Amino acid sequence: MNTAKQIVAPIAVLLVTSIAFASVFAYYPLTITVSPQEPGVRFGAGSNVGQPDIGTGNTISTTIGQSGTSVSITIHPTYQENYYKNVTVITNSDDNAMNVYLIFDSVLINQNVTVKLFVYEGTTKVTVLDIASQSIGTPIRVGQIASGETWQIDLYVNIPEGTSITGAQYQVTARLVYTPSSETPPANPSSGR
């Protein structure tokens, strides 16, 4: 009998407690309409893609994603200063001017090596970014690209003589963000603001 009381008493307390802390949920309807659009800003091949690069059989390589919304650039610099002109372009075919940002996700560059990204609109320099000194995960405003305009991207690489380059491969990953808004974009949109 004592054992039955020991079992029943905690169950009774549990039942009373669960009733006291019962939760109520009200559900309201919400409709979200997602209407995908063709991208207004796209990457394209620069005029020097496919041209000979330093090193036997090497070429300046740019791979553009199927929709023009991604780009991968491969260059083959050597010691001292190297300048790669017009390796990719960014074109705004939207009716709106777009504010453009870069968010660097990783910068894997030898600390002695300098890599700069130059953005030109025709012969006018829009901006220059020293990639190795950029904050990871922070939106950096590049500028505003007008409707119908195309920007050319140049790269500068300086590898000091004496730096070990045998088997070296430096890589930078970033996201290009464009918006007609004047607000700074969130750095990690899948996590919210």
Long-range contacts (C-beta under 8 A, 24 or more apart in sequence): 39-67, 39-68, 39-69, 40-92, 40-93, 40-94, 40-95, 40-96, 40-98, 40-178, 41-90, 41-91, 41-92, 41-93, 41-94, 41-98, 41-100, 41-145, 41-176, 41-178, 42-67, 42-68, 42-69, 42-90, 42-91, 42-93, 43-68, 43-69, 43-70, 43-71, 43-88, 43-89, 43-90, 43-176, 44-68, 44-88, 44-89, 44-90, 44-91, 44-150, 45-88, 45-89, 46-85, 46-86, 46-87, 46-88, 46-89, 46-152, 46-153, 47-85, 47-86, 47-152, 48-84, 48-85, 48-86, 48-87, 49-87, 49-88, 54-78, 54-82, 60-84, 60-87, 62-87, 62-88, 64-88, 73-155, 75-155, 75-157, 77-157, 77-159, 78-159, 78-165, 79-159, 79-160, 79-161, 79-163, 79-165, 80-158, 80-159, 80-160, 80-161, 81-156, 81-157, 81-158, 82-156, 82-157, 82-158, 82-159, 83-154, 83-155, 83-156, 84-154, 84-155, 84-156, 84-157, 85-152, 85-154, 86-152, 86-153, 86-154, 87-153, 87-154, 87-155, 88-152, 88-153, 89-150, 89-151, 89-152, 89-153, 90-119, 90-145, 90-150, 90-151, 90-153, 90-176, 91-149, 91-150, 91-151, 92-145, 92-146, 92-147, 92-148, 92-149, 92-150, 92-178, 93-147, 93-148, 94-147, 94-180, 95-147, 96-147, 96-180, 97-144, 97-145, 97-146, 97-147, 97-180, 98-144, 98-145, 98-178, 98-179, 98-180, 99-141, 99-143, 99-144, 99-178, 99-179, 99-180, 99-181, 99-182, 100-141, 100-142, 100-143, 100-144, 100-145, 100-151, 100-176, 100-177, 100-178, 101-139, 101-140, 101-141, 101-142, 101-176, 101-177, 101-178, 101-179, 101-184, 101-185, 102-129, 102-134, 102-139, 102-140, 102-142, 102-174, 102-175, 102-176, 102-177, 103-137, 103-138, 103-139, 103-140, 103-174, 103-175, 103-177, 103-185, 103-187, 104-131, 104-134, 104-135, 104-136, 104-137, 104-138, 104-140, 104-172, 104-173, 104-174, 105-136, 105-137, 105-173, 105-174, 105-175, 106-136, 106-171, 106-172, 106-173, 107-131, 107-132, 107-134, 107-136, 107-172, 108-170, 108-171, 108-172, 109-170, 109-172, 110-159, 110-163, 110-168, 110-170, 112-159, 112-160, 112-163, 113-157, 113-158, 113-159, 113-160, 113-163, 113-170, 114-156, 114-157, 114-158, 115-155, 115-156, 115-157, 115-170, 115-172, 116-155, 116-156, 116-157, 117-153, 117-154, 117-155, 118-153, 118-154, 118-155, 118-156, 119-143, 119-151, 119-152, 119-153, 119-154, 120-151, 120-152, 120-153, 120-154, 121-145, 121-149, 121-150, 121-151, 121-152, 126-151, 131-172, 137-187, 137-188, 138-187, 139-177, 139-184, 139-185, 139-186, 139-187, 141-184, 145-178
